[in-house]
Amino acid sequence: MERSTLDAFHHVEFFVSNAHQAAYYYCISFGFERFAIRRTTSSTSVAIRNQSVIFVFTSFSDGNSQYASHIIEHGDNVKDIAFRVCDLDASIKL
């Protein structure tokens, strides 16, 4: 089986109870800087970076959504770990 080349981590996304508060904590404590915010009717995502490290914190405004319920039951958690690859098609076939 041919192996795909993994270039690097791209970002890690967290589902959290408060995206702004989580991002603020990482900015103050670890020197990250906020560089993007996305708001929808049901969620808010805040993206921060420190050099090549990117974290995205997402919280949900609807406390009854399945995601919000999961956060309430289990606490903040990692949703996605995204990678950079040289050949996406080859990576998908693995």
PyMOL Python script that loads the backbone (N, CA, C, O; Angstrom):
from pymol import cmd

cmd.read_pdbstr("""\
ATOM      1  N   MET A   1       0.850  -1.178   0.000  1.00  0.00           N
ATOM      2  CA  MET A   1       0.000   0.000   0.000  1.00  0.00           C
ATOM      3  C   MET A   1       0.897   1.243   0.000  1.00  0.00           C
ATOM      4  O   MET A   1       1.835   1.345   0.790  1.00  0.00           O
ATOM      5  N   GLU A   2       0.598   2.161  -0.877  1.00  0.00           N
ATOM      6  CA  GLU A   2       1.352   3.407  -0.968  1.00  0.00           C
ATOM      7  C   GLU A   2       0.926   4.350   0.157  1.00  0.00           C
ATOM      8  O   GLU A   2      -0.262   4.488   0.450  1.00  0.00           O
ATOM      9  N   ARG A   3       1.899   4.985   0.772  1.00  0.00           N
ATOM     10  CA  ARG A   3       1.592   5.909   1.870  1.00  0.00           C
ATOM     11  C   ARG A   3       1.551   7.334   1.352  1.00  0.00           C
ATOM     12  O   ARG A   3       2.352   7.722   0.502  1.00  0.00           O
ATOM     13  N   SER A   4       0.619   8.098   1.865  1.00  0.00           N
ATOM     14  CA  SER A   4       0.516   9.513   1.517  1.00  0.00           C
ATOM     15  C   SER A   4       1.483  10.313   2.381  1.00  0.00           C
ATOM     16  O   SER A   4       1.765   9.946   3.522  1.00  0.00           O
ATOM     17  N   THR A   5       1.977  11.388   1.832  1.00  0.00           N
ATOM     18  CA  THR A   5       2.872  12.249   2.585  1.00  0.00           C
ATOM     19  C   THR A   5       2.062  13.260   3.383  1.00  0.00           C
ATOM     20  O   THR A   5       1.284  14.034   2.826  1.00  0.00           O
ATOM     21  N   LEU A   6       2.255  13.240   4.662  1.00  0.00           N
ATOM     22  CA  LEU A   6       1.610  14.189   5.557  1.00  0.00           C
ATOM     23  C   LEU A   6       2.538  15.379   5.719  1.00  0.00           C
ATOM     24  O   LEU A   6       3.644  15.242   6.242  1.00  0.00           O
ATOM     25  N   ASP A   7       2.092  16.553   5.271  1.00  0.00           N
ATOM     26  CA  ASP A   7       2.932  17.746   5.366  1.00  0.00           C
ATOM     27  C   ASP A   7       2.984  18.293   6.787  1.00  0.00           C
ATOM     28  O   ASP A   7       4.062  18.567   7.314  1.00  0.00           O
ATOM     29  N   ALA A   8       1.818  18.450   7.400  1.00  0.00           N
ATOM     30  CA  ALA A   8       1.771  19.069   8.727  1.00  0.00           C
ATOM     31  C   ALA A   8       0.344  19.023   9.255  1.00  0.00           C
ATOM     32  O   ALA A   8      -0.592  18.686   8.531  1.00  0.00           O
ATOM     33  N   PHE A   9       0.198  19.363  10.515  1.00  0.00           N
ATOM     34  CA  PHE A   9      -1.132  19.634  11.043  1.00  0.00           C
ATOM     35  C   PHE A   9      -1.588  20.964  10.456  1.00  0.00           C
ATOM     36  O   PHE A   9      -0.778  21.880  10.312  1.00  0.00           O
ATOM     37  N   HIS A  10      -2.862  21.088  10.118  1.00  0.00           N
ATOM     38  CA  HIS A  10      -3.384  22.383   9.677  1.00  0.00           C
ATOM     39  C   HIS A  10      -4.016  23.108  10.855  1.00  0.00           C
ATOM     40  O   HIS A  10      -3.652  24.244  11.159  1.00  0.00           O
ATOM     41  N   HIS A  11      -4.974  22.445  11.525  1.00  0.00           N
ATOM     42  CA  HIS A  11      -5.601  23.062  12.691  1.00  0.00           C
ATOM     43  C   HIS A  11      -6.283  22.001  13.539  1.00  0.00           C
ATOM     44  O   HIS A  11      -6.492  20.870  13.102  1.00  0.00           O
ATOM     45  N   VAL A  12      -6.622  22.386  14.746  1.00  0.00           N
ATOM     46  CA  VAL A  12      -7.425  21.562  15.641  1.00  0.00           C
ATOM     47  C   VAL A  12      -8.660  22.373  15.991  1.00  0.00           C
ATOM     48  O   VAL A  12      -8.555  23.537  16.378  1.00  0.00           O
ATOM     49  N   GLU A  13      -9.844  21.754  15.855  1.00  0.00           N
ATOM     50  CA  GLU A  13     -11.087  22.432  16.230  1.00  0.00           C
ATOM     51  C   GLU A  13     -11.643  21.799  17.496  1.00  0.00           C
ATOM     52  O   GLU A  13     -11.695  20.577  17.632  1.00  0.00           O
ATOM     53  N   PHE A  14     -12.058  22.659  18.416  1.00  0.00           N
ATOM     54  CA  PHE A  14     -12.640  22.236  19.683  1.00  0.00           C
ATOM     55  C   PHE A  14     -14.101  22.656  19.733  1.00  0.00           C
ATOM     56  O   PHE A  14     -14.446  23.748  19.280  1.00  0.00           O
ATOM     57  N   PHE A  15     -14.965  21.804  20.276  1.00  0.00           N
ATOM     58  CA  PHE A  15     -16.323  22.198  20.634  1.00  0.00           C
ATOM     59  C   PHE A  15     -16.275  22.593  22.107  1.00  0.00           C
ATOM     60  O   PHE A  15     -15.881  21.795  22.957  1.00  0.00           O
ATOM     61  N   VAL A  16     -16.676  23.825  22.401  1.00  0.00           N
ATOM     62  CA  VAL A  16     -16.558  24.358  23.759  1.00  0.00           C
ATOM     63  C   VAL A  16     -17.856  25.058  24.159  1.00  0.00           C
ATOM     64  O   VAL A  16     -18.697  25.362  23.313  1.00  0.00           O
ATOM     65  N   SER A  17     -18.003  25.305  25.440  1.00  0.00           N
ATOM     66  CA  SER A  17     -19.212  25.980  25.917  1.00  0.00           C
ATOM     67  C   SER A  17     -19.207  27.466  25.580  1.00  0.00           C
ATOM     68  O   SER A  17     -20.274  28.057  25.412  1.00  0.00           O
ATOM     69  N   ASN A  18     -18.023  28.087  25.477  1.00  0.00           N
ATOM     70  CA  ASN A  18     -17.935  29.513  25.157  1.00  0.00           C
ATOM     71  C   ASN A  18     -16.693  29.759  24.294  1.00  0.00           C
ATOM     72  O   ASN A  18     -15.575  29.793  24.809  1.00  0.00           O
ATOM     73  N   ALA A  19     -16.889  29.929  22.991  1.00  0.00           N
ATOM     74  CA  ALA A  19     -15.776  30.074  22.047  1.00  0.00           C
ATOM     75  C   ALA A  19     -14.934  31.310  22.341  1.00  0.00           C
ATOM     76  O   ALA A  19     -13.705  31.251  22.293  1.00  0.00           O
ATOM     77  N   HIS A  20     -15.586  32.425  22.643  1.00  0.00           N
ATOM     78  CA  HIS A  20     -14.841  33.663  22.909  1.00  0.00           C
ATOM     79  C   HIS A  20     -13.976  33.529  24.161  1.00  0.00           C
ATOM     80  O   HIS A  20     -12.825  33.964  24.170  1.00  0.00           O
ATOM     81  N   GLN A  21     -14.519  32.937  25.199  1.00  0.00           N
ATOM     82  CA  GLN A  21     -13.775  32.775  26.447  1.00  0.00           C
ATOM     83  C   GLN A  21     -12.585  31.827  26.263  1.00  0.00           C
ATOM     84  O   GLN A  21     -11.492  32.101  26.759  1.00  0.00           O
ATOM     85  N   ALA A  22     -12.794  30.724  25.558  1.00  0.00           N
ATOM     86  CA  ALA A  22     -11.710  29.770  25.325  1.00  0.00           C
ATOM     87  C   ALA A  22     -10.587  30.419  24.515  1.00  0.00           C
ATOM     88  O   ALA A  22      -9.410  30.269  24.844  1.00  0.00           O
ATOM     89  N   ALA A  23     -10.955  31.141  23.454  1.00  0.00           N
ATOM     90  CA  ALA A  23      -9.952  31.813  22.622  1.00  0.00           C
ATOM     91  C   ALA A  23      -9.188  32.857  23.435  1.00  0.00           C
ATOM     92  O   ALA A  23      -7.965  32.956  23.331  1.00  0.00           O
ATOM     93  N   TYR A  24      -9.903  33.626  24.235  1.00  0.00           N
ATOM     94  CA  TYR A  24      -9.278  34.655  25.070  1.00  0.00           C
ATOM     95  C   TYR A  24      -8.246  34.030  26.009  1.00  0.00           C
ATOM     96  O   TYR A  24      -7.142  34.554  26.161  1.00  0.00           O
ATOM     97  N   TYR A  25      -8.604  32.918  26.633  1.00  0.00           N
ATOM     98  CA  TYR A  25      -7.691  32.239  27.558  1.00  0.00           C
ATOM     99  C   TYR A  25      -6.392  31.850  26.851  1.00  0.00           C
ATOM    100  O   TYR A  25      -5.306  32.100  27.373  1.00  0.00           O
ATOM    101  N   TYR A  26      -6.497  31.245  25.674  1.00  0.00           N
ATOM    102  CA  TYR A  26      -5.295  30.826  24.940  1.00  0.00           C
ATOM    103  C   TYR A  26      -4.476  32.029  24.471  1.00  0.00           C
ATOM    104  O   TYR A  26      -3.247  31.972  24.439  1.00  0.00           O
ATOM    105  N   CYS A  27      -5.153  33.105  24.112  1.00  0.00           N
ATOM    106  CA  CYS A  27      -4.434  34.318  23.688  1.00  0.00           C
ATOM    107  C   CYS A  27      -3.653  34.927  24.849  1.00  0.00           C
ATOM    108  O   CYS A  27      -2.483  35.277  24.694  1.00  0.00           O
ATOM    109  N   ILE A  28      -4.285  35.053  25.993  1.00  0.00           N
ATOM    110  CA  ILE A  28      -3.641  35.648  27.169  1.00  0.00           C
ATOM    111  C   ILE A  28      -2.570  34.724  27.750  1.00  0.00           C
ATOM    112  O   ILE A  28      -1.485  35.180  28.112  1.00  0.00           O
ATOM    113  N   SER A  29      -2.868  33.438  27.838  1.00  0.00           N
ATOM    114  CA  SER A  29      -1.965  32.503  28.513  1.00  0.00           C
ATOM    115  C   SER A  29      -0.810  32.013  27.655  1.00  0.00           C
ATOM    116  O   SER A  29       0.278  31.758  28.170  1.00  0.00           O
ATOM    117  N   PHE A  30      -1.033  31.879  26.347  1.00  0.00           N
ATOM    118  CA  PHE A  30      -0.036  31.224  25.502  1.00  0.00           C
ATOM    119  C   PHE A  30       0.398  32.044  24.289  1.00  0.00           C
ATOM    120  O   PHE A  30       1.105  31.530  23.423  1.00  0.00           O
ATOM    121  N   GLY A  31      -0.011  33.305  24.214  1.00  0.00           N
ATOM    122  CA  GLY A  31       0.461  34.183  23.153  1.00  0.00           C
ATOM    123  C   GLY A  31      -0.186  33.998  21.794  1.00  0.00           C
ATOM    124  O   GLY A  31       0.363  34.442  20.786  1.00  0.00           O
ATOM    125  N   PHE A  32      -1.342  33.352  21.747  1.00  0.00           N
ATOM    126  CA  PHE A  32      -2.071  33.227  20.482  1.00  0.00           C
ATOM    127  C   PHE A  32      -2.690  34.569  20.117  1.00  0.00           C
ATOM    128  O   PHE A  32      -2.849  35.441  20.971  1.00  0.00           O
ATOM    129  N   GLU A  33      -3.039  34.730  18.839  1.00  0.00           N
ATOM    130  CA  GLU A  33      -3.736  35.927  18.362  1.00  0.00           C
ATOM    131  C   GLU A  33      -4.981  35.510  17.596  1.00  0.00           C
ATOM    132  O   GLU A  33      -4.947  34.584  16.787  1.00  0.00           O
ATOM    133  N   ARG A  34      -6.075  36.203  17.860  1.00  0.00           N
ATOM    134  CA  ARG A  34      -7.319  35.930  17.140  1.00  0.00           C
ATOM    135  C   ARG A  34      -7.185  36.464  15.717  1.00  0.00           C
ATOM    136  O   ARG A  34      -6.717  37.584  15.513  1.00  0.00           O
ATOM    137  N   PHE A  35      -7.600  35.656  14.722  1.00  0.00           N
ATOM    138  CA  PHE A  35      -7.525  36.136  13.347  1.00  0.00           C
ATOM    139  C   PHE A  35      -8.805  35.934  12.554  1.00  0.00           C
ATOM    140  O   PHE A  35      -8.902  36.415  11.425  1.00  0.00           O
ATOM    141  N   ALA A  36      -9.789  35.240  13.107  1.00  0.00           N
ATOM    142  CA  ALA A  36     -11.053  35.083  12.374  1.00  0.00           C
ATOM    143  C   ALA A  36     -12.176  34.728  13.335  1.00  0.00           C
ATOM    144  O   ALA A  36     -11.973  34.042  14.337  1.00  0.00           O
ATOM    145  N   ILE A  37     -13.369  35.218  13.000  1.00  0.00           N
ATOM    146  CA  ILE A  37     -14.589  34.877  13.732  1.00  0.00           C
ATOM    147  C   ILE A  37     -15.659  34.556  12.699  1.00  0.00           C
ATOM    148  O   ILE A  37     -15.801  35.256  11.696  1.00  0.00           O
ATOM    149  N   ARG A  38     -16.409  33.492  12.955  1.00  0.00           N
ATOM    150  CA  ARG A  38     -17.532  33.133  12.084  1.00  0.00           C
ATOM    151  C   ARG A  38     -18.763  32.944  12.961  1.00  0.00           C
ATOM    152  O   ARG A  38     -18.749  32.168  13.916  1.00  0.00           O
ATOM    153  N   ARG A  39     -19.814  33.657  12.624  1.00  0.00           N
ATOM    154  CA  ARG A  39     -21.075  33.540  13.364  1.00  0.00           C
ATOM    155  C   ARG A  39     -22.161  33.046  12.418  1.00  0.00           C
ATOM    156  O   ARG A  39     -22.290  33.537  11.296  1.00  0.00           O
ATOM    157  N   THR A  40     -22.934  32.078  12.876  1.00  0.00           N
ATOM    158  CA  THR A  40     -24.126  31.645  12.155  1.00  0.00           C
ATOM    159  C   THR A  40     -25.291  31.773  13.123  1.00  0.00           C
ATOM    160  O   THR A  40     -25.111  32.206  14.261  1.00  0.00           O
ATOM    161  N   THR A  41     -26.466  31.403  12.685  1.00  0.00           N
ATOM    162  CA  THR A  41     -27.621  31.486  13.581  1.00  0.00           C
ATOM    163  C   THR A  41     -27.514  30.494  14.735  1.00  0.00           C
ATOM    164  O   THR A  41     -28.152  30.682  15.771  1.00  0.00           O
ATOM    165  N   SER A  42     -26.718  29.442  14.570  1.00  0.00           N
ATOM    166  CA  SER A  42     -26.658  28.424  15.615  1.00  0.00           C
ATOM    167  C   SER A  42     -25.291  28.267  16.288  1.00  0.00           C
ATOM    168  O   SER A  42     -25.179  27.560  17.289  1.00  0.00           O
ATOM    169  N   SER A  43     -24.241  28.922  15.747  1.00  0.00           N
ATOM    170  CA  SER A  43     -22.913  28.714  16.333  1.00  0.00           C
ATOM    171  C   SER A  43     -22.001  29.919  16.129  1.00  0.00           C
ATOM    172  O   SER A  43     -22.254  30.791  15.297  1.00  0.00           O
ATOM    173  N   THR A  44     -20.939  29.932  16.916  1.00  0.00           N
ATOM    174  CA  THR A  44     -19.865  30.918  16.778  1.00  0.00           C
ATOM    175  C   THR A  44     -18.545  30.168  16.793  1.00  0.00           C
ATOM    176  O   THR A  44     -18.321  29.307  17.643  1.00  0.00           O
ATOM    177  N   SER A  45     -17.666  30.499  15.844  1.00  0.00           N
ATOM    178  CA  SER A  45     -16.327  29.920  15.807  1.00  0.00           C
ATOM    179  C   SER A  45     -15.307  31.049  15.860  1.00  0.00           C
ATOM    180  O   SER A  45     -15.442  32.058  15.167  1.00  0.00           O
ATOM    181  N   VAL A  46     -14.289  30.865  16.688  1.00  0.00           N
ATOM    182  CA  VAL A  46     -13.204  31.833  16.813  1.00  0.00           C
ATOM    183  C   VAL A  46     -11.902  31.099  16.499  1.00  0.00           C
ATOM    184  O   VAL A  46     -11.585  30.087  17.124  1.00  0.00           O
ATOM    185  N   ALA A  47     -11.150  31.619  15.524  1.00  0.00           N
ATOM    186  CA  ALA A  47      -9.877  31.014  15.131  1.00  0.00           C
ATOM    187  C   ALA A  47      -8.729  31.848  15.679  1.00  0.00           C
ATOM    188  O   ALA A  47      -8.724  33.075  15.573  1.00  0.00           O
ATOM    189  N   ILE A  48      -7.754  31.158  16.268  1.00  0.00           N
ATOM    190  CA  ILE A  48      -6.577  31.819  16.813  1.00  0.00           C
ATOM    191  C   ILE A  48      -5.330  31.116  16.283  1.00  0.00           C
ATOM    192  O   ILE A  48      -5.383  29.957  15.871  1.00  0.00           O
ATOM    193  N   ARG A  49      -4.204  31.837  16.299  1.00  0.00           N
ATOM    194  CA  ARG A  49      -2.957  31.205  15.856  1.00  0.00           C
ATOM    195  C   ARG A  49      -1.780  31.736  16.651  1.00  0.00           C
ATOM    196  O   ARG A  49      -1.784  32.857  17.160  1.00  0.00           O
ATOM    197  N   ASN A  50      -0.783  30.889  16.733  1.00  0.00           N
ATOM    198  CA  ASN A  50       0.515  31.232  17.298  1.00  0.00           C
ATOM    199  C   ASN A  50       1.534  30.611  16.358  1.00  0.00           C
ATOM    200  O   ASN A  50       1.816  29.415  16.431  1.00  0.00           O
ATOM    201  N   GLN A  51       2.077  31.427  15.482  1.00  0.00           N
ATOM    202  CA  GLN A  51       2.947  30.988  14.394  1.00  0.00           C
ATOM    203  C   GLN A  51       2.175  29.996  13.526  1.00  0.00           C
ATOM    204  O   GLN A  51       1.166  30.374  12.930  1.00  0.00           O
ATOM    205  N   SER A  52       2.614  28.744  13.435  1.00  0.00           N
ATOM    206  CA  SER A  52       1.933  27.797  12.547  1.00  0.00           C
ATOM    207  C   SER A  52       0.839  26.995  13.244  1.00  0.00           C
ATOM    208  O   SER A  52       0.174  26.181  12.604  1.00  0.00           O
ATOM    209  N   VAL A  53       0.642  27.208  14.536  1.00  0.00           N
ATOM    210  CA  VAL A  53      -0.375  26.469  15.290  1.00  0.00           C
ATOM    211  C   VAL A  53      -1.701  27.215  15.207  1.00  0.00           C
ATOM    212  O   VAL A  53      -1.782  28.389  15.570  1.00  0.00           O
ATOM    213  N   ILE A  54      -2.742  26.531  14.727  1.00  0.00           N
ATOM    214  CA  ILE A  54      -4.068  27.133  14.599  1.00  0.00           C
ATOM    215  C   ILE A  54      -5.066  26.310  15.397  1.00  0.00           C
ATOM    216  O   ILE A  54      -5.164  25.095  15.222  1.00  0.00           O
ATOM    217  N   PHE A  55      -5.808  26.982  16.276  1.00  0.00           N
ATOM    218  CA  PHE A  55      -6.914  26.382  17.009  1.00  0.00           C
ATOM    219  C   PHE A  55      -8.190  27.108  16.614  1.00  0.00           C
ATOM    220  O   PHE A  55      -8.193  28.324  16.421  1.00  0.00           O
ATOM    221  N   VAL A  56      -9.275  26.346  16.495  1.00  0.00           N
ATOM    222  CA  VAL A  56     -10.599  26.911  16.237  1.00  0.00           C
ATOM    223  C   VAL A  56     -11.504  26.449  17.370  1.00  0.00           C
ATOM    224  O   VAL A  56     -11.599  25.254  17.650  1.00  0.00           O
ATOM    225  N   PHE A  57     -12.165  27.399  18.018  1.00  0.00           N
ATOM    226  CA  PHE A  57     -13.093  27.097  19.104  1.00  0.00           C
ATOM    227  C   PHE A  57     -14.505  27.382  18.616  1.00  0.00           C
ATOM    228  O   PHE A  57     -14.788  28.482  18.143  1.00  0.00           O
ATOM    229  N   THR A  58     -15.391  26.400  18.727  1.00  0.00           N
ATOM    230  CA  THR A  58     -16.770  26.548  18.268  1.00  0.00           C
ATOM    231  C   THR A  58     -17.715  26.291  19.431  1.00  0.00           C
ATOM    232  O   THR A  58     -17.583  25.302  20.153  1.00  0.00           O
ATOM    233  N   SER A  59     -18.676  27.205  19.601  1.00  0.00           N
ATOM    234  CA  SER A  59     -19.723  27.027  20.610  1.00  0.00           C
ATOM    235  C   SER A  59     -21.076  27.198  19.939  1.00  0.00           C
ATOM    236  O   SER A  59     -21.176  27.758  18.848  1.00  0.00           O
ATOM    237  N   PHE A  60     -22.112  26.710  20.605  1.00  0.00           N
ATOM    238  CA  PHE A  60     -23.448  26.663  20.016  1.00  0.00           C
ATOM    239  C   PHE A  60     -24.430  27.479  20.836  1.00  0.00           C
ATOM    240  O   PHE A  60     -24.449  27.410  22.065  1.00  0.00           O
ATOM    241  N   SER A  61     -25.253  28.262  20.125  1.00  0.00           N
ATOM    242  CA  SER A  61     -26.215  29.130  20.803  1.00  0.00           C
ATOM    243  C   SER A  61     -27.490  28.387  21.174  1.00  0.00           C
ATOM    244  O   SER A  61     -28.210  28.815  22.077  1.00  0.00           O
ATOM    245  N   ASP A  62     -27.779  27.293  20.501  1.00  0.00           N
ATOM    246  CA  ASP A  62     -28.975  26.504  20.802  1.00  0.00           C
ATOM    247  C   ASP A  62     -28.602  25.417  21.799  1.00  0.00           C
ATOM    248  O   ASP A  62     -27.996  24.412  21.427  1.00  0.00           O
ATOM    249  N   GLY A  63     -28.958  25.610  23.051  1.00  0.00           N
ATOM    250  CA  GLY A  63     -28.630  24.653  24.095  1.00  0.00           C
ATOM    251  C   GLY A  63     -29.266  23.296  23.915  1.00  0.00           C
ATOM    252  O   GLY A  63     -28.886  22.340  24.591  1.00  0.00           O
ATOM    253  N   ASN A  64     -30.232  23.192  23.010  1.00  0.00           N
ATOM    254  CA  ASN A  64     -30.905  21.920  22.768  1.00  0.00           C
ATOM    255  C   ASN A  64     -30.313  21.141  21.599  1.00  0.00           C
ATOM    256  O   ASN A  64     -30.765  20.032  21.313  1.00  0.00           O
ATOM    257  N   SER A  65     -29.315  21.693  20.919  1.00  0.00           N
ATOM    258  CA  SER A  65     -28.721  20.978  19.786  1.00  0.00           C
ATOM    259  C   SER A  65     -27.949  19.762  20.286  1.00  0.00           C
ATOM    260  O   SER A  65     -27.558  19.702  21.452  1.00  0.00           O
ATOM    261  N   GLN A  66     -27.733  18.795  19.401  1.00  0.00           N
ATOM    262  CA  GLN A  66     -27.005  17.588  19.803  1.00  0.00           C
ATOM    263  C   GLN A  66     -25.576  17.916  20.222  1.00  0.00           C
ATOM    264  O   GLN A  66     -25.020  17.256  21.099  1.00  0.00           O
ATOM    265  N   TYR A  67     -24.975  18.937  19.597  1.00  0.00           N
ATOM    266  CA  TYR A  67     -23.604  19.304  19.938  1.00  0.00           C
ATOM    267  C   TYR A  67     -23.540  19.955  21.313  1.00  0.00           C
ATOM    268  O   TYR A  67     -22.671  19.629  22.122  1.00  0.00           O
ATOM    269  N   ALA A  68     -24.464  20.875  21.575  1.00  0.00           N
ATOM    270  CA  ALA A  68     -24.499  21.533  22.884  1.00  0.00           C
ATOM    271  C   ALA A  68     -24.778  20.512  23.980  1.00  0.00           C
ATOM    272  O   ALA A  68     -24.180  20.574  25.054  1.00  0.00           O
ATOM    273  N   SER A  69     -25.675  19.582  23.718  1.00  0.00           N
ATOM    274  CA  SER A  69     -25.979  18.536  24.698  1.00  0.00           C
ATOM    275  C   SER A  69     -24.743  17.693  24.996  1.00  0.00           C
ATOM    276  O   SER A  69     -24.509  17.312  26.143  1.00  0.00           O
ATOM    277  N   HIS A  70     -23.962  17.405  23.973  1.00  0.00           N
ATOM    278  CA  HIS A  70     -22.730  16.625  24.158  1.00  0.00           C
ATOM    279  C   HIS A  70     -21.737  17.398  25.031  1.00  0.00           C
ATOM    280  O   HIS A  70     -21.103  16.818  25.913  1.00  0.00           O
ATOM    281  N   ILE A  71     -21.602  18.694  24.788  1.00  0.00           N
ATOM    282  CA  ILE A  71     -20.693  19.519  25.590  1.00  0.00           C
ATOM    283  C   ILE A  71     -21.163  19.573  27.039  1.00  0.00           C
ATOM    284  O   ILE A  71     -20.351  19.483  27.960  1.00  0.00           O
ATOM    285  N   ILE A  72     -22.462  19.718  27.242  1.00  0.00           N
ATOM    286  CA  ILE A  72     -23.006  19.760  28.602  1.00  0.00           C
ATOM    287  C   ILE A  72     -22.708  18.454  29.332  1.00  0.00           C
ATOM    288  O   ILE A  72     -22.347  18.464  30.509  1.00  0.00           O
ATOM    289  N   GLU A  73     -22.860  17.333  28.631  1.00  0.00           N
ATOM    290  CA  GLU A  73     -22.667  16.027  29.262  1.00  0.00           C
ATOM    291  C   GLU A  73     -21.192  15.668  29.454  1.00  0.00           C
ATOM    292  O   GLU A  73     -20.822  15.098  30.480  1.00  0.00           O
ATOM    293  N   HIS A  74     -20.342  16.001  28.464  1.00  0.00           N
ATOM    294  CA  HIS A  74     -18.959  15.530  28.479  1.00  0.00           C
ATOM    295  C   HIS A  74     -17.910  16.626  28.650  1.00  0.00           C
ATOM    296  O   HIS A  74     -16.739  16.322  28.878  1.00  0.00           O
ATOM    297  N   GLY A  75     -18.303  17.886  28.545  1.00  0.00           N
ATOM    298  CA  GLY A  75     -17.341  18.979  28.638  1.00  0.00           C
ATOM    299  C   GLY A  75     -16.735  19.321  27.290  1.00  0.00           C
ATOM    300  O   GLY A  75     -17.035  18.687  26.278  1.00  0.00           O
ATOM    301  N   ASP A  76     -15.879  20.330  27.290  1.00  0.00           N
ATOM    302  CA  ASP A  76     -15.214  20.759  26.062  1.00  0.00           C
ATOM    303  C   ASP A  76     -14.421  19.589  25.484  1.00  0.00           C
ATOM    304  O   ASP A  76     -13.888  18.765  26.227  1.00  0.00           O
ATOM    305  N   ASN A  77     -14.345  19.523  24.142  1.00  0.00           N
ATOM    306  CA  ASN A  77     -13.689  18.381  23.516  1.00  0.00           C
ATOM    307  C   ASN A  77     -13.145  18.730  22.142  1.00  0.00           C
ATOM    308  O   ASN A  77     -13.519  19.743  21.551  1.00  0.00           O
ATOM    309  N   VAL A  78     -12.264  17.884  21.643  1.00  0.00           N
ATOM    310  CA  VAL A  78     -11.718  18.041  20.298  1.00  0.00           C
ATOM    311  C   VAL A  78     -12.730  17.510  19.301  1.00  0.00           C
ATOM    312  O   VAL A  78     -13.227  16.392  19.437  1.00  0.00           O
ATOM    313  N   LYS A  79     -13.034  18.332  18.285  1.00  0.00           N
ATOM    314  CA  LYS A  79     -13.957  17.915  17.229  1.00  0.00           C
ATOM    315  C   LYS A  79     -13.206  17.399  16.018  1.00  0.00           C
ATOM    316  O   LYS A  79     -13.529  16.326  15.508  1.00  0.00           O
ATOM    317  N   ASP A  80     -12.209  18.137  15.543  1.00  0.00           N
ATOM    318  CA  ASP A  80     -11.464  17.772  14.337  1.00  0.00           C
ATOM    319  C   ASP A  80      -9.982  18.034  14.522  1.00  0.00           C
ATOM    320  O   ASP A  80      -9.577  18.995  15.177  1.00  0.00           O
ATOM    321  N   ILE A  81      -9.187  17.165  13.934  1.00  0.00           N
ATOM    322  CA  ILE A  81      -7.764  17.412  13.754  1.00  0.00           C
ATOM    323  C   ILE A  81      -7.541  17.377  12.251  1.00  0.00           C
ATOM    324  O   ILE A  81      -7.718  16.337  11.616  1.00  0.00           O
ATOM    325  N   ALA A  82      -7.153  18.509  11.685  1.00  0.00           N
ATOM    326  CA  ALA A  82      -7.009  18.619  10.230  1.00  0.00           C
ATOM    327  C   ALA A  82      -5.529  18.601   9.847  1.00  0.00           C
ATOM    328  O   ALA A  82      -4.693  19.210  10.513  1.00  0.00           O
ATOM    329  N   PHE A  83      -5.226  17.891   8.762  1.00  0.00           N
ATOM    330  CA  PHE A  83      -3.854  17.747   8.278  1.00  0.00           C
ATOM    331  C   PHE A  83      -3.693  18.388   6.911  1.00  0.00           C
ATOM    332  O   PHE A  83      -4.658  18.529   6.160  1.00  0.00           O
ATOM    333  N   ARG A  84      -2.474  18.771   6.598  1.00  0.00           N
ATOM    334  CA  ARG A  84      -2.102  19.153   5.233  1.00  0.00           C
ATOM    335  C   ARG A  84      -1.457  17.930   4.596  1.00  0.00           C
ATOM    336  O   ARG A  84      -0.636  17.257   5.219  1.00  0.00           O
ATOM    337  N   VAL A  85      -1.831  17.650   3.362  1.00  0.00           N
ATOM    338  CA  VAL A  85      -1.245  16.523   2.640  1.00  0.00           C
ATOM    339  C   VAL A  85      -0.808  16.978   1.256  1.00  0.00           C
ATOM    340  O   VAL A  85      -1.332  17.950   0.713  1.00  0.00           O
ATOM    341  N   CYS A  86       0.154  16.264   0.698  1.00  0.00           N
ATOM    342  CA  CYS A  86       0.638  16.594  -0.653  1.00  0.00           C
ATOM    343  C   CYS A  86      -0.360  16.168  -1.715  1.00  0.00           C
ATOM    344  O   CYS A  86      -0.574  16.888  -2.691  1.00  0.00           O
ATOM    345  N   ASP A  87      -0.975  15.002  -1.535  1.00  0.00           N
ATOM    346  CA  ASP A  87      -1.871  14.444  -2.544  1.00  0.00           C
ATOM    347  C   ASP A  87      -3.161  13.999  -1.863  1.00  0.00           C
ATOM    348  O   ASP A  87      -3.210  12.926  -1.261  1.00  0.00           O
ATOM    349  N   LEU A  88      -4.195  14.814  -1.955  1.00  0.00           N
ATOM    350  CA  LEU A  88      -5.458  14.515  -1.288  1.00  0.00           C
ATOM    351  C   LEU A  88      -6.073  13.228  -1.808  1.00  0.00           C
ATOM    352  O   LEU A  88      -6.547  12.411  -1.019  1.00  0.00           O
ATOM    353  N   ASP A  89      -6.077  13.031  -3.116  1.00  0.00           N
ATOM    354  CA  ASP A  89      -6.671  11.819  -3.688  1.00  0.00           C
ATOM    355  C   ASP A  89      -6.000  10.561  -3.146  1.00  0.00           C
ATOM    356  O   ASP A  89      -6.680   9.600  -2.786  1.00  0.00           O
ATOM    357  N   ALA A  90      -4.688  10.563  -3.086  1.00  0.00           N
ATOM    358  CA  ALA A  90      -3.966   9.406  -2.552  1.00  0.00           C
ATOM    359  C   ALA A  90      -4.274   9.212  -1.070  1.00  0.00           C
ATOM    360  O   ALA A  90      -4.378   8.077  -0.605  1.00  0.00           O
ATOM    361  N   SER A  91      -4.417  10.287  -0.336  1.00  0.00           N
ATOM    362  CA  SER A  91      -4.719  10.196   1.096  1.00  0.00           C
ATOM    363  C   SER A  91      -6.094   9.609   1.335  1.00  0.00           C
ATOM    364  O   SER A  91      -6.283   8.831   2.271  1.00  0.00           O
ATOM    365  N   ILE A  92      -7.055   9.971   0.503  1.00  0.00           N
ATOM    366  CA  ILE A  92      -8.420   9.465   0.652  1.00  0.00           C
ATOM    367  C   ILE A  92      -8.479   7.972   0.373  1.00  0.00           C
ATOM    368  O   ILE A  92      -9.271   7.261   0.991  1.00  0.00           O
ATOM    369  N   LYS A  93      -7.661   7.490  -0.540  1.00  0.00           N
ATOM    370  CA  LYS A  93      -7.666   6.073  -0.907  1.00  0.00           C
ATOM    371  C   LYS A  93      -7.056   5.190   0.169  1.00  0.00           C
ATOM    372  O   LYS A  93      -7.255   3.975   0.140  1.00  0.00           O
ATOM    373  N   LEU A  94      -6.321   5.757   1.114  1.00  0.00           N
ATOM    374  CA  LEU A  94      -5.668   4.948   2.151  1.00  0.00           C
ATOM    375  C   LEU A  94      -6.642   4.280   3.056  1.00  0.00           C
ATOM    376  O   LEU A  94      -6.242   3.567   3.976  1.00  0.00           O
TER     377      LEU A  94
END
""", "prot")
cmd.dss("prot")
cmd.show_as("cartoon", "prot")
cmd.util.cbc("prot")
cmd.orient("prot")
